[in-house]
């Protein structure tokens, strides 16, 4: 039995998304917005053909590792990313927390 092809992830900054490929084919994307000190992960989508191959996890791990490298906090707007971070406590320190004291 052959081992599955590894998922490769790249950052397409012009398109504001991480792209995951399996065997050279686009398998999924994680859209983001960058602001000073913040990476907002807004949507993750995996092609149904590639579901169950770890594409969403690879996208999320790559995005969070990139945020850590760049010193950014992460706002997990995407429910998949938010759930993934909850299941991986080693990344919880990246979670953005609103520290504003401004009130109406």
N, C-alpha and C positions, 0 to 999 in steps of 0.2 A: 504494500500500500504506500503510495506517495504522500509525503508530507504536504500540507497546503502551502501555497505560495505566501511569502510574507507580505504583510500590508505595508506599503511605503506611504509616508505622509509628507507633504510639502506645504509651504505657506505661500499662497498667491496673494501678496499684499495689495496688488492693484485691484483684485476682485474682492478683497477683504474676506478671504475664506481659506481654510485649510482643506487640502484635497487629498483623499486617500485613494490609492491605486492598488489593484491586485492584478498581477500579470500584465501590467501596463495599462489596464482599463480603469477608467474612473469608476470607483465603487461607492464613493460617498463624499460629502462635504460638510464642513462646520463653518457657518457664517459668523463673522464677528464684527465688532466696532471697537476701534482703539481710541482712547482718550488719554490725556496725561495721567500716568500712573494706573491706568485701568484697561483691562481687556474684557469686553462684554461678549460672551458667547451666546448668540441669539437664536441659532437654529442649527440642528444637526439632521442630516438626511442621508440615509443609506439606500442605494438601489436595491429593490427587493431581491434581485438575483444574488446579491452578496450578503444578505442578512444571515446572521449566525456564524460569520467568519471573523468576528472581532473587529470589524471596520469601525463601528461607533466608538468602541473602547480605544482603538488606536488613535482615532481623531482626537478624542478627549485627552488622552494621556499626552499626546504631542502638543496640543494647545496649552495644557497646564504646565508642561515642562518649559515651553517657550515663554510663558508668562513668568515663571520663576526665574529663568535666565535673564529676562528683561526687567526684572524687579517690579512686575505689575501685579495688582490685585485682580481677582477674577469675579465678575458679576455673571452668575449662571442664570441667564434668562431662559435658556433652553431646559425643559424638564429632564431630558435625558442626561445632560451634563450635571444638573443639580443632583439628580439621583446617584450618578456615578461618583460624584465627590463625596456624597454621604457614605457610600460603600467603601471608599478609599481614604481613610483618615489621614494618610500621609500627605494629602493635598488640601485638607481643610484649612490650613494656615493661609492659603491663598485667597480664601473667600472674602469678597468685599463686604465691609460692614459700614453702614451709614453712620458716620460719627458727627454729623451736623447737629449743632445745638440750636439752630434757628427754629423759631416757632412763629405761628401767625399772631 
